[in-house]
Amino acid sequence: IVLHDGTQVLDTFTTLLNPERSIPWSITQLTGITDEMVAHAPRFYEVAKQIVEMTEGAIFVAHNVSFDFSFVREEFARLGYTYSRKQLCTVRLARKVFPGLPSYSLSNLKRHFDIYAENSHRALDDTLATVQIFERILTAQQGKDNIKTLVNHGVRETKLPQNITLERLHAAPDACGVYYLHDERGEVIYVGKSLNIRKRLFEHFADQTPKGEKMRAGVADFSYEITGSELVALLLDHVFGHA
């Protein structure tokens, strides 16, 4: 894990883990990690708390993030814990910021940007390479206002309802008000209030927990009202929420 604030690396954490099973030969060939190397390494549950604390409030950034995040989330699920973080994929970002490259694999981007990694396919070296790619993306976007569009607050456009686009979500105001979630018939099925309507809508559509997915299942559209006052928003939420 490399903790980055968008400008510089703040902290790193690296360790081998004992998977409590034999390492497949193909993985040993790819990474060089053997059963002997992890025999006395900590189990996942022994570092889980540290991972949660270190990544609290952070965006989970990775190259092909859905793949990496699924493994982390599954390991936490084995412990009975729901691990949820906003996600950002450097593959998707690189495609948008550096169009026209023949490949956006990590190895190809390392060659393209002349990034040296001593041990490819080892977690820390690949993570540090991803950090350098991410920094180049940020540098390329410096002074441009669409970096927030690229981040998308962890929302994947393919998961959005047909009538809701990322452009519409970004067009929502960062102001105090009430927002409404509608079903396919246009009827209001949820009313919420927020000091920042746009941020709250993104949070709804980025929530990957079972509760969040269940809530979004019937959503086909959204609308909102700017109140300019938290008190007015509270009153509207009370009136329509109990209608």
C-alpha positions as CSV (number, residue, x, y, z in Angstrom):
1,I,0.0,0.0,0.0
2,V,1.3,3.5,-0.9
3,L,-0.6,6.4,0.6
4,H,-0.6,9.4,-1.7
5,D,-2.2,12.8,-1.2
6,G,-2.3,13.8,-4.9
7,T,1.1,15.5,-4.6
8,Q,3.4,13.2,-2.9
9,V,3.8,9.8,-1.1
10,L,2.9,10.1,2.6
11,D,3.4,6.5,3.7
12,T,3.9,3.0,2.6
13,F,3.1,-0.5,3.9
14,T,4.4,-3.7,2.5
15,T,4.4,-7.3,3.7
16,L,4.2,-10.8,2.5
17,L,1.1,-12.7,3.6
18,N,0.7,-16.3,4.6
19,P,-2.2,-17.4,2.4
20,E,-2.7,-20.5,4.6
21,R,-2.5,-22.7,1.5
22,S,0.1,-23.8,-1.0
23,I,1.1,-21.2,-3.6
24,P,0.4,-22.5,-7.1
25,W,3.4,-23.1,-9.2
26,S,2.3,-20.6,-11.8
27,I,2.2,-17.8,-9.2
28,T,5.6,-18.7,-8.0
29,Q,6.9,-18.5,-11.6
30,L,5.2,-15.1,-12.0
31,T,6.2,-13.5,-8.7
32,G,9.1,-15.5,-7.4
33,I,7.2,-16.0,-4.1
34,T,7.5,-19.5,-2.6
35,D,5.8,-21.3,0.3
36,E,9.0,-21.0,2.3
37,M,9.0,-17.2,1.9
38,V,5.5,-16.9,3.4
39,A,5.7,-19.6,6.1
40,H,6.3,-17.1,8.9
41,A,4.5,-14.1,7.3
42,P,1.4,-12.7,9.0
43,R,-2.1,-13.9,8.1
44,F,-4.4,-11.4,6.5
45,Y,-6.5,-11.0,9.7
46,E,-3.3,-9.9,11.5
47,V,-2.9,-6.9,9.2
48,A,-6.6,-6.2,8.3
49,K,-7.0,-3.6,11.0
50,Q,-3.9,-1.7,9.8
51,I,-5.2,-1.7,6.2
52,V,-8.6,-0.3,7.3
53,E,-7.0,2.4,9.3
54,M,-4.4,3.3,6.7
55,T,-7.0,3.6,3.9
56,E,-9.7,5.3,5.9
57,G,-11.1,8.2,3.8
58,A,-8.9,7.3,0.9
59,I,-9.6,6.4,-2.7
60,F,-8.5,2.9,-3.7
61,V,-6.4,3.4,-6.8
62,A,-5.1,0.5,-8.8
63,H,-4.3,-0.6,-12.4
64,N,-7.5,-2.4,-13.3
65,V,-9.0,-1.5,-9.9
66,S,-12.0,-3.8,-10.0
67,F,-9.8,-6.8,-10.2
68,D,-7.5,-5.9,-7.3
69,F,-10.3,-4.5,-5.2
70,S,-12.3,-7.7,-5.5
71,F,-9.6,-9.7,-3.9
72,V,-9.2,-7.3,-1.0
73,R,-12.9,-7.1,-0.4
74,E,-13.3,-10.9,-0.5
75,E,-10.6,-11.3,2.1
76,F,-12.3,-8.8,4.4
77,A,-15.7,-10.6,3.7
78,R,-14.1,-13.8,5.1
79,L,-13.6,-11.9,8.3
80,G,-17.2,-10.8,8.3
81,Y,-16.3,-7.2,7.5
82,T,-17.6,-5.1,4.6
83,Y,-14.7,-3.2,3.1
84,S,-15.9,-0.3,1.0
85,R,-13.8,2.4,-0.6
86,K,-14.2,4.8,-3.6
87,Q,-12.3,3.4,-6.5
88,L,-10.1,4.8,-9.2
89,C,-8.7,2.9,-12.2
90,T,-5.4,4.1,-13.7
91,V,-6.1,2.0,-16.9
92,R,-9.3,4.1,-17.5
93,L,-7.6,7.3,-16.6
94,A,-4.6,6.6,-18.8
95,R,-6.9,5.9,-21.8
96,K,-8.6,9.2,-21.4
97,V,-5.5,11.3,-20.7
98,F,-3.1,9.6,-23.0
99,P,-5.2,8.4,-26.0
100,G,-3.7,6.5,-28.9
101,L,-1.2,4.2,-27.1
102,P,-1.0,0.6,-28.4
103,S,-1.6,-0.9,-25.0
104,Y,-2.5,0.3,-21.5
105,S,-1.1,-2.6,-19.6
106,L,1.1,-1.8,-16.7
107,S,4.2,-3.2,-18.4
108,N,3.5,-1.1,-21.6
109,L,2.9,2.1,-19.6
110,K,6.1,1.5,-17.7
111,R,8.0,1.3,-21.0
112,H,6.2,4.3,-22.4
113,F,7.0,6.5,-19.4
114,D,10.5,4.9,-18.9
115,I,9.5,3.7,-15.4
116,Y,12.0,1.2,-13.9
117,A,10.7,-1.6,-11.6
118,E,13.2,-4.0,-10.2
119,N,10.7,-6.8,-9.5
120,S,7.7,-6.7,-11.8
121,H,4.6,-8.6,-10.6
122,R,5.6,-8.0,-7.0
123,A,3.1,-5.9,-5.1
124,L,5.2,-3.0,-3.9
125,D,7.1,-2.5,-7.2
126,D,3.9,-2.7,-9.3
127,T,2.2,-0.3,-6.8
128,L,5.1,2.2,-7.0
129,A,5.0,2.0,-10.8
130,T,1.2,2.7,-10.6
131,V,2.0,5.7,-8.4
132,Q,4.3,7.1,-11.0
133,I,1.7,6.6,-13.7
134,F,-0.9,8.3,-11.6
135,E,1.4,11.2,-10.9
136,R,1.9,11.7,-14.7
137,I,-1.8,11.7,-15.2
138,L,-2.2,14.4,-12.5
139,T,0.6,16.4,-14.1
140,A,-1.0,16.1,-17.5
141,Q,-4.3,17.3,-16.0
142,Q,-2.8,20.2,-14.0
143,G,-4.7,23.4,-14.5
144,K,-7.6,21.5,-16.1
145,D,-11.0,21.3,-14.4
146,N,-11.9,17.8,-15.6
147,I,-9.7,15.9,-13.2
148,K,-12.8,15.6,-11.0
149,T,-14.7,14.2,-14.0
150,L,-12.0,11.5,-14.4
151,V,-12.2,10.5,-10.7
152,N,-16.0,10.3,-10.8
153,H,-16.1,9.7,-7.1
154,G,-15.8,6.0,-7.6
155,V,-18.9,5.8,-9.8
156,R,-18.7,3.4,-12.8
157,E,-20.8,4.7,-15.7
158,T,-21.7,1.1,-16.8
159,K,-23.4,0.6,-13.4
160,L,-25.6,3.7,-13.7
161,P,-29.3,3.6,-14.7
162,Q,-29.9,4.3,-18.4
163,N,-31.2,7.9,-17.8
164,I,-28.4,8.9,-15.4
165,T,-25.0,9.8,-16.8
166,L,-21.8,11.0,-15.2
167,E,-22.4,14.3,-17.0
168,R,-25.7,14.7,-15.2
169,L,-24.2,13.9,-11.9
170,H,-21.4,16.4,-12.3
171,A,-24.0,19.0,-13.3
172,A,-25.8,18.6,-10.0
173,P,-25.0,21.6,-7.7
174,D,-22.5,21.5,-4.8
175,A,-25.1,23.3,-2.8
176,C,-27.4,22.7,0.1
177,G,-30.8,21.1,-0.7
178,V,-33.0,18.1,-1.1
179,Y,-32.6,15.4,-3.7
180,Y,-35.2,12.9,-4.9
181,L,-34.6,9.4,-6.4
182,H,-37.4,8.3,-8.8
183,D,-38.5,4.9,-10.2
184,E,-39.3,4.1,-13.8
185,R,-42.7,5.7,-13.4
186,G,-41.3,8.9,-12.1
187,E,-42.5,8.4,-8.6
188,V,-40.3,9.4,-5.7
189,I,-38.9,6.4,-3.9
190,Y,-36.4,8.2,-1.7
191,V,-35.8,11.7,-0.4
192,G,-32.6,12.9,1.1
193,K,-31.1,16.2,2.2
194,S,-27.4,17.3,2.0
195,L,-25.2,20.3,2.3
196,N,-23.7,19.2,-1.0
197,I,-26.2,17.6,-3.4
198,R,-23.7,16.6,-6.0
199,K,-21.4,14.8,-3.5
200,R,-24.3,13.0,-1.9
201,L,-25.6,11.7,-5.2
202,F,-22.2,10.4,-6.2
203,E,-22.0,8.7,-2.8
204,H,-25.3,6.9,-3.5
205,F,-24.2,5.6,-6.9
206,A,-20.7,4.7,-5.7
207,D,-21.9,2.6,-2.7
208,Q,-20.9,-1.0,-3.5
209,T,-22.3,-2.5,-0.3
210,P,-25.3,-4.9,-0.6
211,K,-27.5,-2.2,1.1
212,G,-26.4,0.4,-1.5
213,E,-26.9,-1.9,-4.4
214,K,-30.4,-2.8,-3.1
215,M,-31.3,0.8,-2.7
216,R,-30.2,1.7,-6.3
217,A,-32.0,-1.3,-7.9
218,G,-35.3,0.6,-8.4
219,V,-33.8,4.0,-9.2
220,A,-34.3,5.3,-12.8
221,D,-33.8,9.0,-12.4
222,F,-33.1,11.8,-9.9
223,S,-34.1,15.4,-9.3
224,Y,-33.2,18.0,-6.7
225,E,-34.2,21.4,-5.1
226,I,-31.6,23.9,-3.9
227,T,-32.8,25.3,-0.6
228,G,-29.9,27.5,0.4
229,S,-30.6,26.6,4.0
230,E,-30.1,23.4,5.9
231,L,-33.2,24.1,7.9
232,V,-35.3,24.4,4.7
233,A,-33.8,21.2,3.4
234,L,-34.6,19.5,6.7
235,L,-38.2,20.6,6.5
236,L,-38.6,19.5,2.9
237,D,-37.0,16.1,3.7
238,H,-39.5,15.7,6.6
239,V,-42.5,16.7,4.5
240,F,-41.8,14.6,1.4
241,G,-40.1,11.8,3.3
242,H,-43.3,11.2,5.2
243,A,-45.7,11.9,2.4
